[in-house]
C-alpha cells in the first residue's frame, strides 16, 4: 500500500472544493470545523456552510481558485471540469472524490469520541466496511477509556516538570496506567481525586 497516514494542521489552510453536492458539502464541513478557509465552486451553498464561513464562487474562476488553494478537492459530476482542475493543480495537494487513487490525499471516514479522533482507511476497497468498522470501534470504546486518556495526558505533563528522561517518564506512565487505586477512581468517575493521587505520586519523586 503506497499511502501513509498523516494528520494535517488545518487552521488557515486554503481549501478549494470543486462542487457543492453531498460529498463536497461533507468535505467542506470537515475542513471548516477545523479552522480552514474554504471556497466552493458550484451552484449553491447550504445555510450551514454559509454560517461557518464558506464562500461560493463561480466555476468560471476555477483557475484563480486553484492558484489560491493549498489543497484542491474535486467533488463534481462534471468530468471535463474535474479533469481541467486536476490538470492545472499539479503543484497542489489534490483529493479526488471521483477517483481517489489518482489524487495525492485521501480523506478517510473519521469520527470523534470526546477529544479522540479515529480514522479508518480501507485503501479504497470498501467504504461500506469502513462505516461498519466505525460502528464496531464506537461500540467498544468506553467513557473510562476517555478518562484514562485525560489522566495520562495530565500525568505526562506533570512528569515533564520533574523527569527529563522520556524513557523514565514512560515507565512511570505505565505504572500509573496499571495502578489499581487510579483504575478504581476512574470507574467511579472521580477524576479530580485521581489527579490528586497522581500529584502525590509525583511529589514523592522529588
C-alpha positions as CSV (number, residue, x, y, z in Angstrom):
1,X,0.0,0.0,0.0
2,X,1.5,3.3,-1.1
3,X,-0.5,5.6,1.3
4,X,0.8,6.9,4.6
5,X,-1.5,8.1,7.4
6,X,-0.8,11.7,8.5
7,X,-2.7,14.4,10.3
8,X,-2.6,17.8,8.6
9,X,-2.7,21.1,10.6
10,X,-5.6,22.9,9.0
11,X,-6.2,26.3,10.7
12,X,-5.8,29.0,7.9
13,X,-5.3,26.3,5.3
14,X,-6.8,27.4,2.0
15,X,-9.1,24.7,0.6
16,X,-10.8,24.9,-2.8
17,X,-13.6,22.4,-3.4
18,X,-15.0,21.9,-6.9
19,X,-18.6,21.0,-6.4
20,X,-21.4,21.8,-4.0
21,X,-23.2,18.5,-3.7
22,X,-23.4,16.0,-0.9
23,X,-19.7,14.9,-1.0
24,X,-18.4,18.5,-1.4
25,X,-20.6,19.7,1.5
26,X,-19.3,16.9,3.7
27,X,-15.7,17.7,2.9
28,X,-16.4,21.4,3.4
29,X,-17.9,20.8,6.8
30,X,-14.9,18.8,7.9
31,X,-12.3,21.5,7.0
32,X,-14.4,24.4,8.2
33,X,-14.9,22.7,11.6
34,X,-11.1,22.5,11.8
35,X,-10.4,26.2,11.0
36,X,-9.6,26.1,7.3
37,X,-10.6,28.8,4.8
38,X,-13.0,27.1,2.3
39,X,-14.2,28.2,-1.1
40,X,-16.5,26.1,-3.3
41,X,-17.3,26.4,-6.9
42,X,-20.8,25.2,-7.9
43,X,-24.5,26.1,-7.8
44,X,-25.4,26.9,-4.2
45,X,-24.4,26.6,-0.6
46,X,-26.4,25.4,2.4
47,X,-27.1,27.9,5.1
48,X,-24.9,25.8,7.5
49,X,-21.9,26.2,5.2
50,X,-22.5,30.0,4.8
51,X,-22.8,30.4,8.6
52,X,-19.5,28.6,9.0
53,X,-17.8,31.0,6.6
54,X,-17.7,29.0,3.3
55,X,-17.6,31.2,0.2
56,X,-19.5,30.3,-3.0
57,X,-17.6,31.0,-6.3
58,X,-18.3,30.6,-10.0
59,X,-16.9,27.6,-11.9
60,X,-15.6,30.2,-14.3
61,X,-13.0,31.2,-11.8
62,X,-11.5,27.8,-11.1
63,X,-8.1,28.7,-12.4
64,X,-7.8,31.6,-9.8
65,X,-9.2,29.3,-7.1
66,X,-6.7,26.6,-7.7
67,X,-3.9,29.2,-7.6
68,X,-5.3,30.4,-4.2
69,X,-5.6,27.0,-2.7
70,X,-3.2,24.9,-0.6
71,X,-5.5,21.8,-1.1
72,X,-7.8,21.2,-4.0
73,X,-10.7,18.8,-3.6
74,X,-12.5,17.6,-6.7
75,X,-16.1,16.6,-5.9
76,X,-18.1,17.5,-9.0
77,X,-20.1,15.4,-11.5
78,X,-18.7,17.5,-14.4
79,X,-15.9,15.2,-15.5
80,X,-14.5,17.6,-18.0
81,X,-14.2,20.3,-15.4
82,X,-12.7,17.9,-12.9
83,X,-10.0,16.9,-15.3
84,X,-9.3,20.5,-16.1
85,X,-8.9,21.4,-12.4
86,X,-6.6,18.4,-11.8
87,X,-4.6,19.3,-14.8
88,X,-3.8,22.8,-13.6
89,X,-3.3,21.8,-10.0
90,X,-0.3,19.6,-10.4
91,X,1.8,21.5,-7.9
92,X,-1.0,21.4,-5.3
93,X,-2.3,18.7,-2.9
94,X,-5.3,17.1,-4.6
95,X,-8.1,15.0,-3.2
96,X,-10.3,13.3,-5.9
97,X,-13.7,12.2,-4.7
98,X,-14.3,10.7,-8.1
99,X,-11.1,8.7,-8.5
100,X,-9.4,8.7,-5.0
101,X,-6.4,6.7,-6.1
102,X,-5.4,9.4,-8.7
103,X,-5.1,12.1,-6.1
104,X,-2.4,12.9,-3.6
105,X,-4.6,13.0,-0.5
106,X,-7.2,10.6,0.8
107,X,-9.8,11.9,3.3
108,X,-10.9,8.8,5.2
109,X,-14.0,8.3,7.2
110,X,-13.4,9.6,10.7
111,X,-15.3,10.2,14.0
112,X,-14.7,11.7,17.4
113,X,-15.2,10.2,20.8
114,X,-14.5,13.1,23.2
115,X,-11.3,14.7,22.1
116,X,-10.1,11.5,20.4
117,X,-10.4,11.3,16.6
118,X,-10.3,7.9,14.9
119,X,-9.9,7.5,11.1
120,X,-10.5,4.3,9.0
121,X,-9.0,3.8,5.6
122,X,-9.6,0.6,3.6
123,X,-7.3,1.6,0.7
124,X,-10.4,2.4,-1.3
125,X,-11.6,-1.2,-1.3
126,X,-14.8,-0.8,0.7
127,X,-16.4,2.5,2.0
128,X,-19.2,0.3,3.3
129,X,-16.9,-1.7,5.5
130,X,-15.2,1.5,6.7
131,X,-18.6,2.5,8.1
132,X,-19.2,-0.9,9.6
133,X,-15.8,-0.9,11.3
134,X,-16.6,2.6,12.6
135,X,-19.7,1.2,14.4
136,X,-17.7,-1.6,15.9
137,X,-15.0,0.7,17.2
138,X,-17.5,3.1,18.6
139,X,-19.2,0.3,20.5
140,X,-16.1,-0.9,22.4
141,X,-14.6,2.5,23.4
142,X,-15.9,3.4,26.9
143,X,-16.1,6.6,28.9
144,X,-13.4,5.0,31.2
145,X,-11.1,4.9,28.2
146,X,-11.6,8.6,27.6
147,X,-11.0,9.4,31.2
148,X,-7.8,7.3,31.2
149,X,-6.5,9.3,28.2
150,X,-7.2,12.5,30.1
151,X,-5.3,11.3,33.2
152,X,-2.4,10.0,31.1
153,X,-2.2,13.5,29.5
154,X,-2.3,15.1,32.9
155,X,0.4,12.8,34.3
156,X,2.6,13.2,31.3
157,X,2.6,17.0,31.6
158,X,3.2,16.9,35.3
159,X,6.1,14.3,34.9
160,X,7.8,16.5,32.4
161,X,8.3,19.1,35.2
162,X,10.3,16.6,37.3
163,X,11.8,14.0,35.0
164,X,13.8,14.9,31.8
165,X,14.3,11.4,30.5
166,X,11.5,10.3,28.2
167,X,12.1,6.6,28.8
168,X,11.9,7.1,32.6
169,X,8.7,9.1,32.2
170,X,7.2,6.3,30.1
171,X,8.0,3.8,32.9
172,X,6.0,5.9,35.4
173,X,3.1,6.4,32.9
174,X,2.8,2.6,32.6
175,X,2.8,2.4,36.4
176,X,0.0,5.0,36.6
177,X,-1.9,3.1,33.9
178,X,-1.7,-0.1,35.9
179,X,-2.3,1.4,39.4
180,X,-5.4,-0.3,40.9
181,X,-6.4,2.7,43.0
182,X,-6.4,5.0,40.0
183,X,-8.4,2.5,38.0
184,X,-11.0,2.3,40.8
185,X,-11.3,6.1,40.8
186,X,-11.7,6.1,37.0
187,X,-14.5,3.5,37.3
188,X,-16.2,5.8,39.9
189,X,-15.7,8.8,37.6
190,X,-13.7,10.5,40.4
191,X,-11.3,12.3,38.0
192,X,-10.2,15.0,40.4
193,X,-9.3,12.5,43.1
194,X,-7.4,10.6,40.6
195,X,-5.4,13.7,39.6
196,X,-4.7,14.4,43.3
197,X,-3.5,10.8,43.7
198,X,-1.2,11.3,40.7
199,X,0.1,14.6,42.2
200,X,1.0,12.8,45.4
201,X,2.8,10.1,43.5
202,X,4.8,12.7,41.5
203,X,5.7,14.7,44.6
204,X,7.2,11.5,46.0
205,X,9.7,11.5,43.2
206,X,11.3,14.8,44.2
